[in-house]
């Protein structure tokens, strides 16, 4: 009985070389013909064995294309993987009862050698035989078996060549598939770069050479075939972002930590962009060999985010800062005051006569008044001050920490004058004026709520004194609680002041 493990290995090798059930081939036919001629027999074959049958890759004489494996004389050679020669099969107990001996083709003399295939690890495994058969007995001659063995070596070489060709084809096919896959991935990456407005780059530290993907050329508005402008790369980053980028690269080389940053960017066509850059070290055997990274055009995203931030911080009607932005800036300046000792001031502004405009002329006229107030606040306040609409007809101004009381008072008086306006020239509604109260932060009271409370009390005091003076249409602010008279600065217009 054949060894099951060895038999499984032989069948595996037979399947691997894909020779079974293939069309005739000239080289194998020539081997069978040469073996028949050299040994002077009536039959010869190159035989392959699968689990159930013997199949002739090449045959000479009255042999069927294939037979069952059991009674085949070649099975002894295949299973032992050793040469076999028998002078008279009728007298050999191994073959005497075989139907190929007792019946056609009436084999008497037989000689066979294994045909082997070599595994990648070098081990030779039998997959079949090269044999000669004759219908008359003869005296075995060692020279005949030796000659057959030489021909068997040629058969081995043919099989190995076929196996090598198959493996080469497999490698070639795998390489072709890999190249196609790489090309497909390259196209997909190129498409992804295009859609994401992104590109990759690599800077070789040893050769001082930079490689860009097509996406990087597109961001720079340069042709991909034109080469990387090595000496001009950093010119696309205006200061201070150029210095920030170079500092980040130096830190990455020093510490090995990657970085990501957003920067302003100017293309080769002088178009301004906003880009996001990333950088990390490429290591080989523990040594830094390159810097690699990505660059992405985020101009649209940046502009949208800036627009959304502006919308979130801006009053839509007047274009001034809204209450949220006012509170943010005021908190920021109070924090700065705690650090450097400055004192920002807050001016609260309330429009007098505005309700009558809405009641008599409608909200469109009222909105026009509010827009004009926004324009005048913007024109008067200038750099450093933040003008805001807190809601309705309430406005506010935050001054820089460095403004003196005299400067704040002068600003308030100018606002009182510039915010006096008729509603679109109509005579049926009162002139809109303003009342202003302001307060400064103090070293012992730097808190937003406290500061606004004191400014609000000052505004109430201004409106109260305005009503006493007989100023028309001062409005009703009786709902406000008055603050303490001390530490409150109030500015009240005089009826004789031209507030146009």
C-alpha positions as CSV (number, residue, x, y, z in Angstrom):
1,X,0.0,0.0,0.0
2,X,1.4,3.4,-0.9
3,X,2.2,5.8,2.0
4,X,-0.9,8.2,2.3
5,X,1.2,11.3,3.1
6,X,3.6,10.6,0.2
7,X,0.7,9.9,-2.1
8,X,-1.0,13.2,-1.2
9,X,2.3,15.0,-1.9
10,X,2.6,13.3,-5.3
11,X,-1.0,14.2,-6.2
12,X,-0.4,17.8,-5.1
13,X,2.7,18.1,-7.4
14,X,0.8,16.5,-10.3
15,X,-2.0,19.1,-9.9
16,X,0.6,21.9,-9.6
17,X,2.3,21.3,-12.9
18,X,-1.0,21.0,-14.7
19,X,0.2,18.3,-17.1
20,X,-2.6,15.8,-16.7
21,X,-5.1,15.5,-19.5
22,X,-3.2,18.0,-21.7
23,X,-2.8,17.6,-25.5
24,X,0.2,15.7,-27.0
25,X,3.5,17.6,-27.0
26,X,6.3,17.0,-29.4
27,X,9.0,16.8,-26.7
28,X,7.2,14.0,-24.7
29,X,6.4,12.1,-27.9
30,X,10.1,12.3,-28.9
31,X,11.1,10.8,-25.5
32,X,8.7,7.9,-25.8
33,X,9.9,7.2,-29.4
34,X,13.5,7.4,-28.4
35,X,13.1,5.0,-25.5
36,X,11.3,2.5,-27.8
37,X,14.0,2.8,-30.4
38,X,17.0,2.6,-27.9
39,X,15.7,-0.5,-26.1
40,X,14.1,-2.2,-29.1
41,X,10.6,-2.7,-27.6
42,X,7.2,-2.9,-29.1
43,X,5.8,-0.3,-26.7
44,X,6.8,2.7,-24.7
45,X,5.1,5.5,-22.7
46,X,5.3,8.6,-20.6
47,X,2.7,7.9,-17.9
48,X,1.1,10.1,-15.3
49,X,-0.8,8.8,-12.3
50,X,-3.7,10.4,-10.5
51,X,-5.5,8.7,-7.6
52,X,-7.5,6.2,-9.8
53,X,-5.9,5.9,-13.2
54,X,-2.7,6.0,-15.3
55,X,-2.9,8.4,-18.2
56,X,-0.4,8.4,-21.1
57,X,1.1,11.8,-21.9
58,X,2.9,10.0,-24.8
59,X,2.7,6.4,-26.0
60,X,4.0,4.1,-28.7
61,X,2.5,0.7,-29.6
62,X,-0.9,-0.8,-28.8
63,X,-1.6,1.1,-25.6
64,X,-4.9,2.7,-24.6
65,X,-5.0,6.4,-23.9
66,X,-5.6,5.6,-20.2
67,X,-6.3,2.6,-17.9
68,X,-7.2,2.0,-14.3
69,X,-4.2,2.3,-11.9
70,X,-4.5,-0.9,-10.0
71,X,-3.2,-3.6,-12.4
72,X,-0.8,-1.2,-14.2
73,X,2.9,-2.4,-14.1
74,X,4.0,1.3,-13.9
75,X,2.2,1.6,-10.6
76,X,5.1,-0.3,-8.9
77,X,7.5,2.3,-10.2
78,X,5.3,5.3,-9.3
79,X,4.5,4.1,-5.8
80,X,8.1,3.0,-4.9
81,X,9.6,5.9,-6.8
82,X,12.4,3.5,-7.8
83,X,13.4,2.0,-11.2
84,X,11.9,-1.5,-12.0
85,X,12.9,-4.0,-14.7
86,X,11.3,-7.4,-15.2
87,X,12.5,-9.9,-17.8
88,X,9.3,-11.9,-17.8
89,X,6.2,-10.6,-16.1
90,X,4.5,-14.0,-16.2
91,X,7.0,-15.3,-13.7
92,X,7.0,-12.2,-11.4
93,X,4.6,-12.6,-8.6
94,X,3.9,-8.8,-8.6
95,X,2.6,-8.8,-12.2
96,X,1.7,-12.3,-13.2
97,X,-2.0,-11.8,-12.5
98,X,-2.2,-8.4,-14.1
99,X,-4.7,-8.3,-16.9
100,X,-2.2,-6.4,-19.0
101,X,0.0,-9.5,-18.8
102,X,-2.7,-12.2,-19.1
103,X,-4.5,-10.2,-21.8
104,X,-3.8,-7.5,-24.3
105,X,-1.3,-6.1,-24.8
106,X,0.3,-9.2,-23.3
107,X,3.3,-7.6,-21.6
108,X,6.2,-9.9,-20.9
109,X,9.3,-7.6,-20.6
110,X,8.9,-4.3,-18.7
111,X,11.4,-1.6,-17.6
112,X,10.4,1.8,-16.0
113,X,11.9,4.7,-14.2
114,X,10.2,7.5,-12.2
115,X,9.4,10.8,-13.8
116,X,9.8,13.5,-11.1
117,X,8.8,17.1,-10.5
118,X,10.9,19.3,-8.3
119,X,9.3,21.3,-5.5
120,X,10.4,24.9,-4.8
121,X,12.3,23.6,-1.8
122,X,14.3,21.3,-4.1
123,X,12.7,18.0,-3.2
124,X,11.9,15.7,-6.2
125,X,8.5,14.0,-6.1
126,X,7.4,11.2,-8.6
127,X,4.4,12.1,-10.7
128,X,4.6,9.3,-13.3
129,X,7.0,7.0,-15.2
130,X,8.9,6.6,-18.4
131,X,8.7,2.9,-19.4
132,X,9.2,0.4,-22.2
133,X,7.2,-2.8,-22.7
134,X,7.6,-5.8,-25.0
135,X,5.3,-8.7,-25.8
136,X,8.2,-11.2,-25.5
137,X,10.5,-11.9,-22.5
138,X,14.1,-10.9,-22.6
139,X,17.1,-11.1,-20.3
140,X,17.3,-7.9,-18.2
141,X,20.4,-5.9,-19.0
142,X,21.7,-3.2,-16.6
143,X,22.7,-1.0,-19.5
144,X,19.0,-0.9,-20.7
145,X,17.9,0.4,-17.3
146,X,20.8,2.9,-17.3
147,X,19.8,4.2,-20.7
148,X,16.2,4.5,-19.7
149,X,17.3,6.4,-16.6
150,X,19.2,8.9,-18.8
151,X,16.0,9.4,-20.8
152,X,14.1,9.7,-17.5
153,X,16.4,12.6,-16.5
154,X,15.4,14.3,-19.8
155,X,11.7,13.7,-18.8
156,X,12.4,15.3,-15.4
157,X,14.0,18.3,-17.1
158,X,10.9,18.7,-19.3
159,X,8.6,18.5,-16.3
160,X,10.8,21.0,-14.3
161,X,10.9,23.4,-17.3
162,X,7.1,23.2,-17.6
163,X,6.8,23.8,-13.8
164,X,9.2,26.7,-14.0
165,X,7.3,28.2,-17.0
166,X,4.0,27.8,-15.1
167,X,5.5,29.5,-12.0
168,X,7.0,32.2,-14.2
169,X,3.6,32.7,-15.8
170,X,2.0,32.9,-12.4
171,X,4.5,35.4,-11.3
172,X,4.1,37.4,-14.5
173,X,0.3,37.3,-14.1
174,X,0.5,38.3,-10.5
175,X,2.9,41.1,-11.5
176,X,0.5,42.2,-14.3
177,X,-2.4,42.1,-11.9
178,X,-0.4,44.1,-9.3
179,X,0.6,46.6,-11.9
180,X,-3.0,46.9,-13.0
181,X,-4.1,47.3,-9.4
182,X,-1.5,49.9,-8.8
183,X,-2.5,51.8,-11.9
184,X,-6.2,51.6,-10.8
185,X,-5.2,52.8,-7.3
186,X,-3.1,55.6,-8.9
187,X,-6.1,56.7,-10.9
188,X,-8.4,56.5,-7.9
189,X,-5.8,58.4,-5.8
190,X,-5.5,61.0,-8.5
191,X,-9.3,61.3,-8.7
192,X,-9.5,61.5,-4.9
193,X,-6.8,64.2,-4.9
194,X,-8.7,66.2,-7.5
195,X,-12.0,65.9,-5.6
196,X,-10.4,66.7,-2.3
197,X,-8.2,69.4,-3.8
198,X,-5.3,67.6,-2.1
199,X,-1.8,66.4,-3.1
200,X,1.0,64.5,-1.5
201,X,4.7,65.3,-1.4
202,X,8.0,63.8,-0.4
203,X,11.3,65.5,0.3
204,X,14.4,63.2,0.2
205,X,16.7,64.4,3.0
206,X,19.9,62.8,1.5
207,X,19.4,64.0,-2.1
208,X,17.6,67.2,-1.4
209,X,15.0,66.3,-4.0
210,X,11.2,66.9,-3.7
211,X,8.6,64.8,-5.4
212,X,5.0,66.1,-5.9
213,X,1.8,64.3,-6.9
214,X,-0.3,65.8,-9.6
215,X,-2.6,67.3,-6.9
216,X,0.3,69.4,-5.5
217,X,1.0,70.8,-9.0
218,X,-2.7,71.6,-9.3
219,X,-2.7,73.5,-6.0
220,X,0.3,75.5,-7.1
221,X,-1.3,76.1,-10.5
222,X,1.8,74.6,-12.2
223,X,1.9,72.0,-15.1
224,X,2.6,68.5,-13.7
225,X,5.3,67.9,-16.3
226,X,7.2,71.1,-15.6
227,X,9.1,69.8,-12.6
228,X,9.2,70.8,-8.9
229,X,10.4,74.4,-8.5
230,X,12.9,73.3,-5.7
231,X,14.3,76.8,-4.9
232,X,11.0,78.6,-5.0
233,X,8.7,76.3,-3.0
234,X,8.7,78.5,0.2
235,X,8.0,81.6,-1.9
236,X,4.4,80.5,-2.2
237,X,3.9,81.0,1.6
238,X,3.8,84.7,2.6
239,X,5.0,85.8,6.0
240,X,4.4,85.1,8.8
241,X,3.2,81.6,7.7
242,X,6.4,80.9,5.8
243,X,8.4,81.3,9.0
244,X,5.8,79.3,11.0
245,X,6.1,76.4,8.4
246,X,9.9,76.3,8.5
247,X,9.8,76.4,12.3
248,X,7.4,73.5,12.4
249,X,9.5,71.5,10.0
250,X,12.6,72.1,12.1
251,X,10.7,71.0,15.2
252,X,9.6,67.8,13.4
253,X,13.2,67.0,12.3
254,X,14.4,67.6,15.9
255,X,11.7,65.8,17.8
256,X,10.2,63.4,15.3
257,X,6.7,64.7,16.0
258,X,4.4,65.3,13.0
259,X,2.6,68.6,12.6
260,X,-0.4,70.0,10.7
261,X,-1.1,73.7,10.1
262,X,-3.2,76.1,8.0
263,X,-1.5,78.8,6.1
264,X,-2.0,81.5,3.5
265,X,-0.7,80.6,0.1
266,X,-0.1,82.3,-3.2
267,X,-0.2,80.3,-6.5
268,X,2.2,80.6,-9.4
269,X,-0.6,82.6,-11.1
270,X,-0.7,85.0,-8.1
271,X,-4.0,83.7,-6.8
272,X,-4.4,83.7,-3.0
273,X,-5.5,80.5,-1.4
274,X,-5.8,79.0,2.1
275,X,-4.1,75.6,2.4
276,X,-3.7,72.9,5.1
277,X,-0.3,71.3,5.3
278,X,0.9,68.2,7.2
279,X,4.3,66.8,7.6
280,X,5.9,63.7,9.2
281,X,9.2,61.9,9.1
282,X,9.7,58.8,6.9
283,X,12.1,56.3,8.6
284,X,14.2,53.5,7.1
285,X,16.0,51.2,9.5
286,X,15.5,53.7,12.3
287,X,17.0,56.6,10.3
288,X,15.1,59.6,9.0
289,X,15.3,59.5,5.2
290,X,12.6,61.8,4.1
291,X,9.8,64.2,5.0
292,X,6.4,63.3,3.7
293,X,3.1,65.1,3.9
294,X,-0.1,66.4,2.3
295,X,-1.2,69.8,1.2
296,X,-4.9,70.6,0.7
297,X,-6.6,73.6,-0.8
298,X,-9.2,74.6,1.9
299,X,-10.0,78.0,0.5
300,X,-13.7,77.4,0.1
301,X,-14.0,75.7,3.5
302,X,-12.0,78.6,5.1
303,X,-14.1,81.2,3.4
304,X,-17.3,79.5,4.4
305,X,-16.2,79.1,8.0
306,X,-15.1,82.7,8.1
307,X,-18.5,83.7,6.6
308,X,-20.3,81.6,9.1
309,X,-18.3,83.0,12.0
310,X,-19.1,86.5,10.7
311,X,-22.7,85.7,10.5
312,X,-22.7,84.2,14.0
313,X,-21.1,87.4,15.3
314,X,-22.9,90.0,13.3
315,X,-26.3,91.7,13.4
316,X,-27.9,91.1,10.0
317,X,-29.7,94.4,9.8
318,X,-27.0,96.9,10.8
319,X,-23.8,94.9,10.1
320,X,-22.6,95.7,13.6
321,X,-21.5,93.0,16.1
322,X,-24.3,91.2,17.8
323,X,-24.8,90.7,21.5
324,X,-22.8,87.4,21.6
325,X,-19.8,89.1,19.9
326,X,-20.1,92.1,22.1
327,X,-20.0,89.9,25.2
328,X,-17.0,87.9,23.8
329,X,-15.0,91.1,23.1
330,X,-15.9,92.7,26.4
331,X,-14.8,89.6,28.3
332,X,-11.6,89.5,26.4
333,X,-10.8,93.1,27.1
334,X,-11.6,92.7,30.8
335,X,-9.2,89.8,30.9
336,X,-6.5,91.9,29.2
337,X,-7.2,94.7,31.7
338,X,-6.5,92.3,34.6
339,X,-3.1,91.5,33.0
340,X,-1.9,95.0,32.0
341,X,-3.9,97.2,34.3
342,X,-5.9,99.0,31.6
343,X,-9.6,100.0,31.9
344,X,-12.0,99.5,29.0
345,X,-15.2,101.5,28.9
346,X,-18.7,100.5,27.8
347,X,-21.1,102.9,26.3
348,X,-24.7,101.8,26.3
349,X,-26.8,103.7,23.7
350,X,-30.6,103.9,23.6
351,X,-32.6,105.6,20.7
352,X,-35.2,108.1,21.8
353,X,-38.2,108.6,19.6
354,X,-37.6,105.3,17.7
355,X,-40.9,103.7,18.8
356,X,-42.8,106.6,17.3
357,X,-41.1,106.0,14.0
358,X,-42.2,102.3,14.0
359,X,-45.7,103.2,15.1
360,X,-46.3,106.1,12.6
361,X,-44.2,105.1,9.6
362,X,-43.9,101.4,9.9
363,X,-41.1,98.9,10.5
364,X,-39.5,99.5,7.1
365,X,-38.8,103.1,8.1
366,X,-37.6,101.9,11.5
367,X,-35.3,99.4,9.9
368,X,-33.9,102.2,7.8
369,X,-33.2,104.2,10.9
370,X,-31.4,101.3,12.5
371,X,-29.2,100.8,9.4
372,X,-28.3,104.5,9.5
373,X,-27.4,104.2,13.1
374,X,-25.1,101.2,12.3
375,X,-23.4,103.2,9.6
376,X,-22.8,106.2,11.8
377,X,-21.5,104.1,14.7
378,X,-19.1,102.4,12.3
379,X,-17.9,105.7,11.0
380,X,-17.4,107.4,14.4
381,X,-16.0,104.5,16.5
382,X,-13.0,103.7,14.3
383,X,-10.3,101.2,14.9
384,X,-10.0,99.7,18.4
385,X,-13.7,100.3,19.3
386,X,-16.3,97.6,18.9
387,X,-19.9,98.8,18.0
388,X,-22.7,96.4,18.6
389,X,-26.5,96.2,18.4
390,X,-27.7,94.4,21.5
391,X,-31.3,94.2,20.3
392,X,-34.2,96.4,19.3
393,X,-33.0,100.0,19.5
394,X,-30.3,99.3,22.0
395,X,-26.6,99.6,20.9
396,X,-23.3,99.5,22.7
397,X,-19.6,100.4,22.2
398,X,-16.6,98.8,23.9
399,X,-13.5,101.0,23.9
400,X,-9.9,100.0,24.0
401,X,-8.3,99.8,27.4
402,X,-6.0,102.8,26.6
403,X,-8.7,105.5,26.0
404,X,-8.8,108.2,28.7
405,X,-12.0,109.5,30.3
406,X,-11.7,112.7,28.2
407,X,-11.5,110.6,25.0
408,X,-14.5,108.5,26.0
409,X,-16.5,111.6,26.8
410,X,-15.6,113.1,23.5
411,X,-16.6,110.0,21.7
412,X,-20.0,109.9,23.5
413,X,-20.6,113.6,22.6
414,X,-19.9,113.0,19.0
415,X,-22.2,110.0,18.9
416,X,-24.9,112.1,20.5
417,X,-24.5,114.6,17.7
418,X,-24.2,112.1,14.8
419,X,-27.0,109.9,16.0
420,X,-29.6,112.7,15.8
421,X,-31.5,112.1,12.6
422,X,-35.0,112.6,11.2
423,X,-36.7,109.4,10.0
424,X,-36.3,109.6,6.2
425,X,-37.1,113.3,6.2
426,X,-40.7,112.8,7.2
427,X,-42.3,115.6,9.3
428,X,-45.0,113.4,10.8
429,X,-42.6,111.6,13.2
430,X,-40.2,113.0,15.8
431,X,-36.4,113.3,15.3
432,X,-34.6,110.2,16.6
433,X,-31.9,111.0,19.2
434,X,-29.8,109.0,21.5
435,X,-29.1,108.8,25.2
436,X,-25.8,107.4,26.3
437,X,-24.5,106.1,29.6
438,X,-21.0,104.7,30.1
439,X,-18.9,103.1,32.8
440,X,-15.3,101.9,33.0
441,X,-14.0,98.7,34.5
442,X,-12.2,99.2,37.8
443,X,-9.3,97.4,39.4
444,X,-11.5,96.2,42.2
445,X,-14.5,95.4,40.0
446,X,-13.5,93.8,36.6
447,X,-16.6,91.8,35.9
448,X,-18.8,92.0,32.8
449,X,-22.2,91.9,34.6
450,X,-21.1,94.6,37.1
451,X,-19.7,96.8,34.4
452,X,-22.9,96.6,32.3
453,X,-25.0,97.2,35.4
454,X,-23.2,100.4,36.1
455,X,-23.3,101.5,32.4
456,X,-27.0,100.7,32.4
457,X,-27.5,102.8,35.5
458,X,-25.7,105.7,33.9
459,X,-27.9,105.4,30.8
460,X,-31.0,105.5,33.0
461,X,-29.6,108.6,34.7
462,X,-28.9,110.2,31.3
463,X,-32.5,109.6,30.2
464,X,-33.9,110.8,33.5
465,X,-32.0,114.1,33.2
466,X,-33.0,114.4,29.6
467,X,-36.7,114.2,30.5
468,X,-36.1,116.9,33.2
469,X,-34.6,119.2,30.6
470,X,-37.8,119.0,28.5
471,X,-36.1,117.1,25.6
472,X,-39.0,115.9,23.4
473,X,-39.6,112.2,22.9
474,X,-37.0,111.0,25.3
475,X,-38.8,107.7,25.6
476,X,-39.8,105.8,28.6
477,X,-37.1,103.9,30.4
478,X,-38.9,103.9,33.7
479,X,-38.6,100.2,33.9
480,X,-34.8,100.4,34.5
481,X,-33.5,100.4,38.0
482,X,-31.2,103.3,38.8
483,X,-27.8,102.5,40.0
484,X,-25.8,104.4,42.6
485,X,-24.9,107.9,41.7
486,X,-21.3,107.5,42.5
487,X,-18.8,105.9,39.9
488,X,-21.3,106.5,37.1
489,X,-20.5,108.7,34.1
490,X,-23.5,110.0,32.3
491,X,-23.6,112.1,29.1
492,X,-26.8,114.0,28.4
493,X,-27.4,116.1,25.3
494,X,-28.5,119.7,25.8
495,X,-31.6,120.9,23.9
496,X,-29.5,123.6,22.3
497,X,-26.9,121.2,20.9
498,X,-27.2,120.5,17.2
499,X,-27.3,116.7,17.2
500,X,-27.7,116.3,13.4
